[in-house]
């Protein structure tokens, strides 16, 4: 059975972008037509070379203007962050008639970003295009998954979504940037993750609340740290005993005077910490308190060393890739998970 193909551009090739690029090259319903890179060493390289696959004939470029002029159905837009200049590029891509799927945000609809929402909606109208903000958290593990699981409930009291990462076992380049290795009191006084960060996750919280017929009244924030009990070595450096070796962020969405949705983030450098909040494999965990109580753990399959790798970044790319056909086929404007309904990924089964 023949399937419609979609002409796609991959914008940026970091960890998330590479997962997406590999998907686009290998998926038979996708025709890769362009790759945008920011690293000068990648310019001119074949897209296949960037992800260890055979040559595709598509060469990476750092010419944003050429990418914006290019004919394509969709762009998977995955830069490191959504700064003002990158929002400009998203709007230019949309206005040029290309649909955009992006894990970089903003995650819309979201009452905290009215100006960004207005700009994106205007660009969609100009280009008759669609925009979808995606990700694994914010995104799949924090909204689609828990809301789907509520279908197994008789009564929901509170939903907890927890991200657990051991950054020794699963190193990440921003470990130092996040304040690991600092004096605990210094980081508590000046968290590297702003107390306002929950606003970027608000669309996910609101999606759950509205899906359950509720409203989010307010969101409260808690931050605590744990100290390394001994020196800890990790891929990108070391942390001295007594300095920050673990961080716990907690954001609670209240509804009707009670906590309805709680997001926990436990980032830990190994297990030799005081206090040690979480043990076990890295994962996303959804717990629903109510009748009957429910728990679901989302983690990678076992690797050769017997551990379950944390796949948050690759999943962030793939959850965007698998929705490309539906976003391309959707009416113009901002397209949410609810708008998309049950996503049916295409081209995954390849004999």
Phi, psi and omega in degrees: 000124181284150180234148175297142176253156183235131180274120190234145173247135173260120180256109179086142186227051169281204181299314179294313182296324179293320177300319179292317182298316178300317179299313183295323180293320188270343186275126185289346179267002180246136169247109178287125183241348181197151177222124177255133180229158177249343179278118181305331181291342181268344183298132179087351179279148177292142180305322179298321180297330183290340182231019175071031179242165178301160182300144181249342187087355177261120184259140180290144180224154172253016180268094183297324181296321178295321179295317182294327178283341187294145176278125179198158177275327188206152173237127170270104190262107189226056174288175183297322179208169182259076175282174183303319182293325180287327174296323175303315182294320177302314181295322178293321178296315179297316181294335179280357177100006180261135172289150182230129170245127186218128172273003183271354183086177358288151182267108190245156359287148185203117186295344183278349183231060184295322181293316178297319180298317181296319180295317181292318178298319180295319179294323177297319179295319181296319184262000186052048187234172182237151178233134177226120174271129186227176176160175177265332173188103007293146183131222195313305186288340183256358178216299183300313183295305182297322180293323176296319181294335180295346176293347178264007186252149169268325179213136178249123175263313182201143179245125176248129175242123186237129174257123182238118181226124169269109186277004167273311180290325180234080186295148176224142190296337185267017182304312181292321180301326182281000173097008173296138182094354177276168172295133184305317181293326178296316181289323177299322181285332183222073182301140178286338174258111187304145173301344179272359186300331182303336181298331178287341179259000189297324180301323179292315178300315183293326178298317178295311183301311181295325177297334178262006178078026182240173175235144174277120181276317179199164176235128177253153188235139175226143178220132176217159181231159172239157184254145175291131180279340176210172178298139183236127175262137174223173190303327186254012178153211181214159179234130182279152176303138179091347178265178185294121177240352179208151179221142178228116173256139180224123178239125183242124175265121183261143178216126179063031177083006181225153176292127179255319183226130178233126174255124174249142173231112178251109177248118187227142174264087180077202186245350185274065186231156176224113355281159173256109187279316187231141174235167180101189187286153174294139185187170162257131182238130174248123174241130177242115177274131181160216183229117347280153178297150187222146173219136179224130178249127179250117182210164176290157175293161183299134175269184185297332180276004177089356180263160176265112182291152175275119187249025184305316182288311175301320179298325179301319176290315186291326180292337172280318180299315187290349181256358184305310181302318181293323179292319178298325183273352184282159173299158182293157180115185177287128183247119181262173175301321180295319178300322185286335183068212180282108181290135180241092184300145183244149175079011182279327183271108182231112183277000000 
